[in-house]
Amino acid sequence: MTQPVQVRDDAWFHTVYTAHFANLVQLAFVTTGGLAAAEDLVQDVFTDLYRSRAVVTDPTAWLRRATINRCTSWIRRRIIERKHAGVDQPLFAAALGPDAVAVRKALVGLRPRHRAAVFLRYYLDLSEAEIAAALRCRPGTVKSLLHRGLKVMKEHLQ
Amino acid sequence: MSEERLRAALREIVNAAPVRPDPAAAMTSARRVTGPRQGWLIPTLAATAVILTILALATVYRADTRFPVVGTDSGPSLPDRFPAFSFVQGTTDGRFGRAIALYINGSGHEDFIFAQLILASADDDRYRRLPVPDRGNNYVPRALLSPDGTKVAIGGDGSITVLDLHTGTSTQYPADAAADLTLHAFSADGRRLAYTTPPEHGAGGSLFILDLSNGISARISQRPVKIAAFSPDGGYVAFQEEDIHAYDSLHAEIEICRFDGTSIRSITVPPRTQLAGAQAWSPDGTLLVAVATGPDRQDGPISYTGDRSYVFFDVTGTAQTPAPIPANDLTPRAFGDPVLGWRTPTSMLVSSGDVDGTTSNLIIEVDITNGSHHILSRFSVGARDDLAVGDVQFATALIPEATIRHSTNPNRGSWPTWAIVTAIACLAPAVFGIVLWWTRRIKRRG
């Protein structure tokens, strides 16, 4: 018995967008540390999805993966910008509790992929397999990313 | 910090960001995009570019090998500058067209094993390496360029190969010896070749004349001959025999014979005087040129070779012989015949190294009536200035009418196969790496 072919029209895209936009912006926000940048990046990711909607098999994993990759590129560019321009872009600032402040500082010390792994595991509560699909790596690598990420965070938190 | 506190802190951080989905904005921007993303485009273009480059190189290489220039509207020309030695010198399969010069580039250094036999075009600025059998020890077998520049004769073991530069076909002529032959001269009409066999083999260094029209070799001398030159009318050959007891191993007589070995005349020359090579005969046939070496100079414990000069001998008994011309700076720097050809009946081409203070090999026109001379052409000095140019030969029948062309951008042809293969082998991993990186980048982005 064959699966019915899903029509990927604007209505489908609207549904996917509504379902994932917020989570992806949160993921991008944790990874980049900036809300405006996070919204821009996720918007770009959805633009890409619209282009590639005919060939994307698992939109959820695809969106997470694309968001993390865009965030990584954005952070790299920002490091170069800071290095040459010497000017830091203002990031989103909000009143946070002491634990959140400490965790946020600890997250800054992580690499983007470690940050994304921590978010996917401890915020979205994804399984290692789902995180592996989002990061396009093996489950063993996810374990390693989480282990190293938490280790670095603990050093900061202590 | 416990896992629960970590989760709570993360939630607090994330929830602090006021995220609102804005489908309208997304739909607006998405509608501006039409069609799928062209992620495959750049890798495909890169791969296509690599393939096209390889095909272009292969095409150029193939095109280069079939570059016959059969006749040309413009007259022959001699470059004012020959290119320096290059490892990536293109070769010819023989279909080269009319050549103005043939020379060995990159010799003169005992540790350098890449000497090249180079053909220079008479009609344009092309230079190609002529592949010859490798006999080891950087030994390039002597090749002779025919007077009209359309043939090259190459000496071999027991045979002589004559290559037609228009068609690329070669004809092999059996020689009267089984060993390595030395070619000496082409007759003015290109019909005959003078060669000798090595002294320790076969006929013992005797001079032979090979008639290319029927492939028959005729022995001219019984004793070893060192130098031979055909008369301009093609009826005689002048040669100088070897004398192992003489200071310079040369017999002090120049013999002139018919091709059946009949002696016509014998000219006695002073000791340490040698016939000036294959072009020693003046165009009007009245003079023979030789290089005479004066007595050695002793300066304390050091002995210096005596001064050299061009001396002239009357062949007909009626000509007025020019005065000797000092030749210390007018003889080949490495090796080769002292006289390379004649521009006019009274001006000859010689080769030199340092006449104007440069280190390049020079082609100089010398007026034999008064000894005045000027530079016609020079060989560029490349990255390795310890390499020499040797055995420069000209298409002597083309030299009188040849113009001097200004050469600024020599065409060396496509790279040799080994260089193309090496370049591709070096570039391919880099190109492959870039394509792979780009492909992965596209995939990672979705």
Interface residues (C-beta under 8 A of the other chain):
Chain A: D10 F13 H14 Y17 T18 F21 A22 V25 Q26 F29 V30 L35 A38 E39 Q43 V45 F46 T47 D48 L49 Y50 R51 S52 A54 V55 V56 W62 R65 A66 N69 R70 F92 A94 A95 L96 G97 D99 A100 A102 V103 R104 L107 V118 F119 Y122 Y123 R136 M153 K154 L157
Chain B: M1 E3 R5 L6 R7 A8 A9 L10 R11 E12 I13 V14 A16 A17 P18 V19 R20 P21 D22 P23 A25 A26 M27 S29 A30 V33 G35 P36 R37 R444 R445 G446
